Amino acid sequence: MSSGQRRLSAVQDDASSADDGPASLEQVVSQVARGDEEAFEDLFRRVSGPVLGLVRRVLRDPAQSEEVAQEVLVEVWRTATRFDPDRGSATSWIMTMAHARAVDRVRSAQSARAREEKVGRRETVREYDEVAEEVEVRMEQQAVRRCLSGLTDLQRESVQLAYYGGYTYREVAELVDAPLGTVKTRLRDGLIRLRDCLGVTA
């Protein structure tokens, strides 16, 4: 092999090594969406700890937290095709999903306790109360989703991580790779826009 061929081979080897670096979480989710089980194992290793930590902060119950965390990861596998990188990072998408699932479990437990307390009431009254509450909750969720869609990408992602994901401002800044001051400003502006959109008075 000539010296020129050896240099070319070395350059190709270096390029190959560079390509072998760890894939971004967004790339891994994309691979999971195509049914790649090895990619899902990689995703599981990366996010199972943060997902469990977030769920435990909401539920406080270790056994239920593990169960809900597993449900979240199964949901990621099932719904990976719905992930849209234009609307935020994979971390934000997964953590928002985890927070929603944990809150649903809390609400389910609260609803169960509420139903037990209403045993003495007439069936028609209980059914009416439950339906009215569900309609109210759904309307609130739709309004919040609509107002969130009106924020900038950084504002929306920062709000979701801080107020749905339970992250501190500094952690949000690290996750979105932005200066802390910028994140604080975007959060303040985003919350003001949300408040105005939802018609909440200060």
N, C-alpha and C positions, 0 to 999 in steps of 0.2 A: 504494500500500500504506500502511495507517495505521501510526502509531507502535507501536500494540499488536501488529499483525501482524508488524512488523519485529522486535520483541523476541521474539515467539514463534518466529520463524524462526531467530533467533540462538541461542536456547536449544536448538532442535532440532539445529542445526548443531554446537553444542558437544557435545551428547549423542552425536551420530553420530561425532564425532572421538574421544570417549572410548572408544567401542565398537571403534574401529579399532586399539586397542593390541595388542601381540603376545599371541598365545594362550599359555596355559600349556602345558608339555610334555605334561601329562595330556590336555588338550584336543586337542593335535596327534595323540597316539597314538589317541585316540578317532576322529578323522577318518581316520587311516590305516586303522583297523579297518573303516571303511566303504568302503575302496578309493580314497581320495582321493590321487592321485599328487602333487598340488602340496603337500599336507600332508606327504607322505613326503619330498619334496625339502627342505622346511623342517626336518623332523626330522633329516635327513641332515646339513644344515648345522650344526645345533645339537650333535649328539652324536658325529659321526664323529671329531672330534679327541680328546675324552676317551676314547672307546672304543679308538681306536688307541693312545693313551698307556697305558691300562691293559693292553692285550694285549701291548704291547712290554715292559712291566715284567715280565710273566710269561715270555714267550718269548725275549726278548733278540735275536731274529732279525728284522731289518726286513722282509724279503720275506715270511716266514711270518706276521708280525704283520699286514701289509696284507691278506693273503689271509684270515686269520681275522677281521679287523675287517669285511671285506666280507661274510663268511658271517654274522656277527652281525647286520648291518643287514638282510640278506635275511631272516634269521629273524624280526627285529622286524616286517618287512612281512608275513610269512606268519602270525605268531602274535599280531598286535596285538589280535585279538578276545579273547585270553586274559588281557590285562592287567586287573587288578582294583585300582582306586585305593584300595579299603578296606584292602588289604594292604600298602600302601607307595607311595612316589612312583614316577613313571615313570623318573626317573634311577636309582633303586635297582634297579628291575626290569631295565632295560637293562644296567646295569653288572654286576649279578649274572649275567645271561645271558652277557655278554662274558667275565667271569672264568671261568665254567664252561666255555665253549667253548675258551678258552686252555689251561685245565688239561687238558681232554680231549686237546688237541693234544700237550701235553707227555707225558701218559700214553701216548698212541698211539706217540710216538717212543720212549719208554722201553720199551714193550711190543715194538716192532719190534727194538730192540737186544737185549732179553732173548731174543726168539725166535731171533735169530741166534746167541746164545751157547749155546742149547740144541740146536743142530742135531745134535750128536753123540748126543743122548739118544734113547731109544725114543719113538715117536710117542704111544703110550698114556700114558706118564708125562707128556709135555709137555701133552697135552690135559687130563689130570686137573689138573695144576698151574694151567693157565689158567682152567679152569672154577671151581676152588676159589677162586682169587683174585678172579674176577669176582663170585662169590656173596658173598664177604666184603665187597668194596667196595660192592655193592648194599645189603647189610644195614646197613653203616655209614651210607650215604647216607639210607636210610629212617629210621634212628634219629635222625639229625641233623635231618631235615625234621620229624619228629614232635615233637622237643624244641623246635625253633624255633617251631612253631605254639603252644607253650605260653607264649611270652613276650608281653609287651605289644607294641603296634604300634611304639612308639618304641624299645624294647629290640631287637626283631627287626630293624628297619630299621638301627639303629646298628651292630649286630653284622654284618649283611650288608655294609654299606658299609665297615666297618673291617677285617673279616677275610676277606671274599670280594672286596670291591672295591678293597682296597689303599689306602684313604684314611686320612689322619692324623685324630686326634681333632678337631683344629681344622677340617679340611675337612668332616668328618662334621657338626659343629655348624652349619657354614654351609649344608650341603645340606639338613638337616632343619629349619633355622631355629629352633634351640634354643640356649640358653646352653651354653658349653663345659663348665662344671661339671655341668650337668644331664646332658649326653651322657656324661661320664666316669662319673657315678654309674649311669646306666642301663646302660652297657656292663659295669661291674663286677658289678652285680646280675644282668644277663642272662647273663654268663659263669658266674657261680656257679650259676644255675638250670640252665644247659646242662650244667655239670659234674655236678651232682647227678642230672639226668635221665639222662645217659649212663652214670652209674655210674663216673665217672673219679675216682680218688683223688688227692688233692693230693700 
